[in-house]
């Protein structure tokens, strides 16, 4: 085991990096796959489903290589914590194995697609302990650290270069994950989601949340991201020196709220060209933005348009 970039993440050097789009919505609505509880990691069991998962990532890796831009391989493990695993009938040991196999898949893709012009750090993806849209039950920072330590430490024993906590809905869970990563010696990225008013589902303003996490962890996250929201939901709050801590964006294709998306029976893929335009408008507001990806409803078409508009 030898993590290639763990001590020198290349996306911190100013080069543009792409990452993938909305993995779960793509696999469900475009590929017709069954993801119980939105769990993409179950596809790692093999056969046609594993082939579809591999093809999903290869499509994006090829886009990055063709454009000679970096690419972050975000593992399909958003639901692969022990709590969600238990709901699906998996033991802690089985969940650890899924996380390891997910990183192995990312390594296989990196071996096939990485070039000197297209560095590909591997990120172990961590999701929230609860619902990604609504923090109905909020843990303390200490409880969150205890809950997420198992997955973080599993990634630390693989070739993962970093961990990324995606769709965080309140500060304390982000603090707990950051502390777990610090204890394991893993670089950590925190990605918050916001509602249509630019505030977290907890009601806390984004800038207050980032400042709280930084204060509680001695600026532990290497950077922050925003995901699972349309740019029109948060562009108005991106003012002040704190925005320099935001380096990544994985926006939704749809302008719908989380509540509306939760009830939608059809995929809202939005307008890829307009989404690229919206990313470009954020250049002045987010001076350190270098990691460009998508979330719900986005696919490779959106990522291509985002890169075209932003580059």
VENMO-V566367 format. One line per field, one symbol per residue. phi: phi as a letter, one per 20 degrees, with the letter a starting at -180 (. if undefined). Layout:
phi=???
This chain:
phi=.bffcgebfffednffcebedeffffffeeemeecglmdffffffpmffffffffgffgfgfffffeldfbeeefecgdeefffgffendfffffgffffffffffffffgedfcfecfcfddeecdffdffdcefcdeffffffffeggffffffedefeaccedmfdbfffffffffffffemdgcdddedcefenefgfneggffffffffffcllfffadccblbegfecgfeecoffffeeccbceffeeffgffffefecfdelcgfffgfffffegfecfdfcddbccgnebffffffffffef
